[in-house]
Amino acid sequence: MSHASSKDLSVPAVIETRRLRLAALSADDAPALQRVTDDPAITAMIHFLASPFTLADAEALIAANSSGRDRFMGIFGRAPDVADGLVGIVGVHLREATDIEIGYWIARTRHGRGIAAEAVCAVLDWLTAHWPERRIVAECRRENIASWRLLEKLGFRPSGAAGSRPGRQLLTLA
């Protein structure tokens, strides 16, 4: 496995798990991204998502993949208990000179099936293999209990620092 440039996230990657396929979103995924994301429960938690989340918003988010600083990977089901098609997103973002931030959202109709845990764990493995010199971080509101617990389950620990967004705490992968 070759190591990616530490300067950008443009490395194309397809990550497969037992039930999921994660891949960079393409223009063809915009309608599905709009359907998954246009949910007030999602847009209220993620500061850069518009509400309502339109097809134009989906297209703009996908275009961000070309910057090399952000990578939005679609979570596609490949097992009957998950469903076919796009079921969520994992985003990875270069922060500072030493950090990569990870975030995610799952379609509300797919909550409680372990999709986020499986997808985020696979992306963390990919990140640590390709960017071992970088610290992996996440920001989360403490009252977002499900997400906070998932991050802790995956090895993140509160750093004691506030996140860069209001009301969030910074967690680091231990």
N, C-alpha and C positions, 0 to 999 in steps of 0.2 A: 504494500500500500504506500503510495507516494504521499509525502506531506504537502499540505496546501500552503500557499503563501500566507504568512502571518499578517499580510496587509489587507486581505479582502476575503469575502465569503463566496466568491464566484465559482468555487469548485462545484461542478455538477455532481449531485449525489442522489442515488436512489437507495433508500434503506428499507429492507424488508424484515418484518418480524413474522411470527406465526400467523397473526391475524391482519396485519396492516402493511401497506406500502406507503412510504413517505417519499415525496418527490417535490422539487421546486414547482411552484404553480406556473402554469402557462396561460396565455390569453384565452385558450379554450375553456379554462376552468372558471372564468369570471362569473358566469351565471350561477354556478354551483356555490362559489364563494359568497356571492351576494345572498343566496338563500340561507346558507349556514350562519352568516354573520349578522343579518338584519334581524336581530333579536335584542330588545332593550336590556335583557339580562347580560348580554355579552357587551354591547356597545357602552353600557354604563360603567363597566369595569375596566375598559381599555381606552386610555385617554386619546389615542389617535384615530379611533374609529368614529365615523359620523353616524348620527342617528336621525333619520333612517339611513341605513347603509345601502347605497344605490349601486347599480351596475357600474356607473362611472367611478364610484369609490373603489369597487372591486378591481376594476381595470387599473386604477392608479396604484393600488396596493401591490398588484402583480408587477407593475412596471418598476417598483422599488427594488425588485430582485436584481436589476441591472446595475445598481449602484455599487455593488461589491461590499457595502457596509451593512446591508440587511438581506436576510434570506428568509422568505416565507415558504414553508414547505407544507404542502397539502397532506393531510392524513386520509388515505383512501382505504376503505374496508376491503378485505379480500377473503373474509370468512363469513359464513351465514349468520353468526351471532352478532356481527358488527354491522352488516349491510354493505351493499355495493356503493361505490361513489365516494364523494368527498364528505367526511364526517367531522373534520376539524382542521386546525392549523397549528403548527409550531413555528414560531418566529425566533430567529437568532440575529443578534445585532452587535456589531463591534462598538464597544464603549471604551473610552480612554485608550491608552496605548497597551493596556494589559488585560482588559476585561472583554468577555463576551456575555451579553445578557440573553437569557432565554425567556420566552413567554409562550402562552398557548391558549387556545379556546376550542371547545368541543360543542357541537350542536346539542342543544338542550335535550333533544329526543334520544340522544346517545349517552347521556350521563349515566353513571353507575355501572358501567360495563368494563371498567379498567382500561379504556382506550387511552386516556391521557397518560396514565402511568406507563403503559407499554410504549407509546409514541415518544414521550419525553425521555424515558430511559434509553431508547435506541438513539435518539439525537444526542444525548449526553455522551454515550459511547463514541459516536462519530466525532463529536467536538474534541473530546479528550485525546482521541487518536490523531487527529489532524492539527490541533493547536494545543499541544501539551504545555506550552509556556504561558498560556493565558488562564486567568482566573475566570470561572464561570459563575455568574451571578443571576439573581432573579429579584424582582421587586414585587411585593405582595402586601395587600391590606390585611392586617391581623384578623379583621372580621370576616374575611373570605376564608372561612374555616376549611372548606374542602380543598381549596388550592394550597393553603398553608400546610395542611396535613400531607398532601401529596408531595410538596417540595421537601418536607422533612423526611418522608419515607424514602425519597430518592437521594438523601444525603446532604441536603442543604441545611445550613444552620444560620440563625439570625446573627448578623455582623455587629449589631448594636448601633448601626448608623441608619439614619433616615434615607429613604430612597430619593431619587431625584424628582419624583412626582409627589404631589401633596397626599398625605395620609398613608404612604407606603413605607415599608421597611425593606432594607437591603438584606438579602440572604446570600450566602456564598456556599458553593459546593465544597464540602469538607474533604 
